[in-house]
């Protein structure tokens, strides 16, 4: 096997799902049943979220608030008031 083939095989292993790699990479956040997702959000809305996130971080100091926690709490609150969310979508 040539050096090029060995290199390609080694690089290819990074993209396979092996339990040993998954276990080694698990962090505290991932062990809390978290998974990375990608969504597309309106740019102006994201700017508002960023601004509010900074305000919440400042207001809740010394408690550490991560952006993922902040977004999770916003989503949970929206789920609690789902009827209002539905009505704002259909209006």
BAPAVO-369671 format. One record per residue: x negated, y negated, z of N, C-alpha, C in turn. Coordinates in steps of 0.001 Angstrom, whole numbers, plus 500000, padded with zeros to 6 digits. Each point is the difference from the previous one (the first is absolute). Layout:
N
XYZXYZXYZ/...
REM end
This chain:
91
499152501179500000500848498821500000499108498760500000/500317499075499106499176498803499887500297499029501141/499118499033500172500194498992501036501288499220499773/500307499735498744501226499263499673501229500788500422/500027501298499722501138500837500371500135500092501523/498871500129500704500028500040501462500573498702500557/499559498897499424500474498689500462501502499860499770/500472500411498828501428499919499688500815500898500925/499479501179500305500688500917500902500072499417501410/498908499421500450499964499384501321500976498837500090/500013499150498978500929498870499980501445500477499919/500245501064499268501351500544499872500553500532501314/499122500466500880500440500537501289500637498928500873/499650498745499771500570498913500793501502499875499777/500472500452498866501397499828499650500851501241500260/499410501024500548500772501194500328500437499921501448/501150500593500291500522500002501363499490501232500731/499013499790500834499478501092500801500278499707501462/500445500987500764500316499767501405498833499449500808/498790500418499701498845499534500773499813498490499838/500148499529498777499846498569499757501146499229500631/501218500505499853501162499323500572499884499901501515/499588501064500641499863499989501447498913499042500442/498905499966499273498891499119500372500367498535499843/500858499682499053500332498613499723501163499476500828/500692500853500718501153499535500759499563499046501097/500632498872500021499724499029501051501171499991500970/499904499170500996501063499901500986501311499579499334/499935499047499079501205499523499326500636501106499167/499186500789499310500543501071499176500598501106500843/499493500208501180500553501048500847501356499595500559/500369498719499847501310499523500419501016500136498876/499783500931499102500908500274498890500110498799499060/498889499450499621499969498873499077499460500466498664/500502499378498953499546500325498658499914498712499202/499018499901499164499814498799499185500975500021498833/500681498870499797500937499854498895499701498692499275/500281499978498730499850498766499225501378499544499547/500289498732500229501256499416499542499684498637499392/500864499545499128499835498698499385500981499044500663/499474498929500579500796499026500734499804498636499356/501062499224499932499951498652499449498865499221500661/499221499288499194498816499286500495500366498930501024/501083499252499756500405498963500952500436500608501331/500719501121499921500412500679501229498781500492500771/499011500520499293498796500493500667499237498862500662/499998498824499385499360498836500625500710499635501295/501339500048499976500774499729501224499684501025501087/499917501257499599499682501066500960498619499772500596/499027499661499163498633499744500485499980498858501009/500727498929499698500058498850500903500648500378501322/501128500692499918500691500413501221499182500999500805/499295500872499301499147500973500685498946499288500842/499378498969499438498992499243500748500618499319501214/501208499470499832500689499365501124500309501011501100/500469501175499595500324501049500980498739500455500713/498909500161499263498733500360500638499616498967501050/500156498739499668499645498928500932500928500010501218/501302500164499758500981499954501081499917501199500940/499544501134499496499958501213500822498627500295500591/499033499097499753498664500194500564500103500134501509/499324500933500639498880500847499600500398501367499438/501279500240499784500412501265499396499572500002498541/499354501076499586499541500108498618501150500448499108/500299499216498983501059500322499051499359500181498632/500150501181499435499486500247498655501099499675498992/499590499765498773500998499676498977500933501191499769/499476501205500057500867501165499796501044500102501112/499595499732501231500963500015501108501050498917499811/499566498807499614500912498885499770501022500354498919/499527500561498885500902500375498917500933501141500407/499493500957500777500842501093500479501141499465500859/499687499054500872501031499429500875501027499215499191/499546499267498975500940499290499129500916500982499278/499428501079499494500802501004499306500976500697500942/499545500334501205500884500632500979501179499094500327/499727498713500179501060499039500301500997499923498848/499476500011498770500873500007498835500858501241499933/499456501137500388500774501243500013501090499974501069/499732499315501108501009499884501056501177499145499530/499746499071499112501039499103499509500213500237498510/500185501252499647500059500413498602501180499383499251/501118499802500668501167499415499335499693498589499498/499286499212500783499628498658499575499043500070498813/499065500949500039499069500175498880500765500367498738/500934500936500119500798500405498844500787498833499426/500611499208500869500798498883499523499140498939499330/498760499818500467499120499016499356499528500500498631/499952501301499814499612500562498696501126499856498996/501211500233500436501144499959499091500553498609499772/499557499029500774500532498627499860499373499276498844/
REM end
